[in-house]
Amino acid sequence: MSLLTWISLSSDRNRLLVMLVVTTPEQASILGDRAVVIDDPGAQDTIEEETDATDICHTKLEKLVYLLYIYVWTGTPKGSLLKHRGLYWAIEAMSVFPAKATNADTDE
């Protein structure tokens, strides 16, 4: 099992994509090959092998987390810079709903 996979997007470039969906055993069959059940011992071993505790980076919520890049056939490629704050709130909203409300300006 590999958590990261190189795939060819075009003849002139490659992109590193995360091919991983963390899920429950009940939903794993619906999601197919990209599903990883986090309680699976094989998945935990792979995470340990591919993770290094020295790689942990502490950051601020206003810092860039990723660039959302799309190519549209009608013109110039488009991109949007997304911050850790947005990712944090997206994960929070998807994890447990309703969740305890916090102040977005003091959640660092």
C-alpha positions in Angstrom: 0.0 0.0 0.0 1.3 3.5 -0.8 -0.3 6.6 0.4 1.2 8.8 -2.4 1.1 8.0 -6.1 2.6 9.7 -9.1 0.3 9.9 -12.0 0.8 11.5 -15.4 -1.4 14.5 -16.1 0.0 15.3 -19.5 2.9 14.5 -21.7 5.0 17.4 -20.3 4.5 17.3 -16.6 3.6 15.1 -13.6 1.9 16.0 -10.3 2.1 14.3 -7.0 -1.5 13.4 -5.8 -2.6 12.1 -2.5 -4.5 9.0 -3.4 -6.0 8.4 0.0 -9.5 8.5 1.6 -9.6 7.7 5.3 -12.9 6.0 6.0 -14.7 3.4 8.1 -14.9 -0.3 7.3 -18.6 0.1 6.4 -17.9 2.6 3.7 -14.5 1.3 2.4 -16.2 -0.9 -0.3 -18.1 2.1 -1.7 -14.9 4.2 -2.1 -12.8 1.5 -3.9 -9.0 1.3 -4.1 -8.5 4.8 -2.7 -10.1 3.9 0.6 -7.9 3.3 3.6 -9.4 2.1 6.9 -7.4 3.8 9.5 -7.9 1.0 12.1 -6.4 -1.5 9.6 -3.0 -2.7 11.0 -1.6 -2.6 7.4 -2.6 1.1 7.0 -1.1 2.0 10.4 2.2 0.2 9.5 2.3 2.2 6.2 1.7 5.5 7.9 4.5 4.8 10.4 6.9 3.8 7.5 6.1 7.0 5.5 5.9 9.4 8.5 8.9 10.9 10.3 8.3 12.8 13.5 11.0 15.2 12.5 8.9 16.3 9.5 6.3 17.9 11.8 6.0 21.6 11.0 4.2 24.0 13.3 2.6 26.8 11.4 0.1 29.7 11.7 -3.4 29.4 10.4 -2.9 32.4 8.1 0.0 30.6 6.2 -0.5 28.9 2.8 -1.5 25.2 3.0 -1.9 24.5 -0.7 -2.6 25.9 -4.1 -5.8 24.6 -5.8 -4.9 24.5 -9.4 -7.3 23.8 -12.3 -6.8 23.8 -16.0 -9.8 24.9 -18.0 -9.9 24.2 -21.7 -11.3 27.6 -22.5 -8.3 29.6 -21.4 -5.5 30.2 -18.9 -5.1 27.8 -16.0 -6.5 29.1 -12.7 -5.3 28.8 -9.2 -6.4 29.7 -5.7 -4.2 30.0 -2.6 -5.8 28.3 0.4 -4.7 28.8 4.0 -4.5 26.5 6.9 -7.4 28.2 8.5 -9.7 27.2 5.7 -8.5 23.6 5.8 -8.9 23.5 9.6 -12.5 24.6 9.4 -13.3 22.3 6.5 -11.9 19.3 8.5 -13.8 20.5 11.6 -17.0 20.8 9.7 -16.7 17.3 8.1 -15.6 15.5 11.2 -18.4 16.0 13.7 -21.5 18.0 13.1 -22.7 19.9 15.0 -19.4 20.8 16.6 -18.5 23.1 19.5 -18.4 26.6 18.3 -15.1 28.5 18.7 -13.8 31.9 17.8 -12.0 31.7 14.4 -9.7 34.7 15.4 -8.3 33.0 18.5 -8.1 29.3 17.4 -4.3 29.2 16.8 
